[in-house]
Amino acid sequence: MVELELALIVVGIFLALAFNFGNGLNDAANSIATVVATRALSPVKAILLASFFNFVGPFLFSTAIAKAIGAGILEAGTLSVSVLCMALVSSVLFVFLASYLGIPISTSHALIGGLVGAGIAASGLSGVLWPNLEAVEATIGYALLGGISVSLLYAAIGFYKREDAKRLFLPGFLTGFACTVPLLMVTGVVKISGIFAIILFITVSPMLGFLSAYLLGLVLMRLFRKANSGKLNSALEKLQIVSACGQAVGHGANDAQNAMGMITALLVASGTLTVFEVPTWVIVASCAAIAGGTLLGGWRVVRKMAYGITHVRPYQGFAASTGGTGVLALMTIFGISVSTTHAIAGAIMGAGTTRGHMAVKWSTVREIVAAWFLTIPSSAFVAYVCYKVFLFVL
């Protein structure tokens, strides 16, 4: 049995690095879609730039997200080497399949779904760290209050400007809801963590990305409406490259920690480590894996993000890159594992909407969003089956 566990640890480390490689492969679109769409950089230069900053990102932030992934999803007694390995098998299969099909998914959510499915297969529902009911009720109550307050404000502004106030109610509600949740976390009014935070941010992170890019896009349109378009586009393309670097740093800092958390959890579960502290070699290996995946580039996913959502102009590319970068940096600082795909896709939608509702290809958006909501349950089901098959074979 000792030899089997040792073999599983080695396989698990390999799977975790393969997962991060697939993460870079699928999520390369997050870092370079806008610069490719506006031709600010050639695809090859964009990939090289993203690979480098994906590698650098995790060294600039803490490893709080790694701990949230490795120790914040399952009960300590459920975290066995076999559970972690089956979770990784499921998430690796899911990520590589999505990359092959050109579907931009949340690789973080594929991993979390794998952990939940394998944990339930091993210990039942009690094996998962479910959220505190009081925290859920308080969060929903505050978020609804924030959403209703902002929607009424939007409606009042619309009424004052003699616009259709009813049309502004839903955007106002979503704005208030999306801004209230991170505000609660930052101020510490409600403790939102673990699976509850992850599920909330399936909707919150794309909304925040949408809002930040939309507002920044409107500001740019207002400020530079009389500027020479050629000179403005040239300047914005240069700024967009800078913001794309920030995007890549944020992506690497947030998503590279997935493998760090899993490898460290494997070492803790096997008794190799006594406390959950990410070793330096794990950080380096995880960074290298995600940078390697980004270097190859998931070109089907890149095309979907760059051209499938909207036609991106230079000012929109800058707004989307900057807005998405801001969301990722904020979430990483506070140790919240969010989907970079969700944040950046939301930012691209927001930037596109500055030219009107019809500027966004909503049929493509619906396909992408459907994949987002299917990721966790699908990967959980596969992990559950994998663990049961593993026990049967063993």
Secondary structure, 3 states (H helix, E strand, C coil): CHHHHHHHHHHHHHHHHHHHHHHHHHHHHHHHHHHHHCCCCCHHHHHHHHHHHHHHHHHHCCCHHHHHHHHCCECHHHCCHHHHHHHHHHHHHHHHHHHHHCCCCCHHHHHHHHHHHHHHHHHCHHHECCCCHHHHHHHHHHHHHHHHHHHHHHHHHHHHCCCCHHHHHHHHHHHHHHHHHHHHHHHCCCCCCHHHHHHHHHHHHHHHHHHHHHHHHHHHHHHCCCCCHHHHHHHHHHHHHHHHHHHHHHHHHHHCHHHHHHHHHHHHHCCCCCCCCCCHHHHHHHHHHHHHHHHHCCHHHHHHHHHCCECCCHHHHHHHHHHHHHHHHHHHHCCCCCCHHHHHHHHHHHHHHCCCHHHECHHHHHHHHHHHHHHHHHHHHHHHHHHHHHHHHC
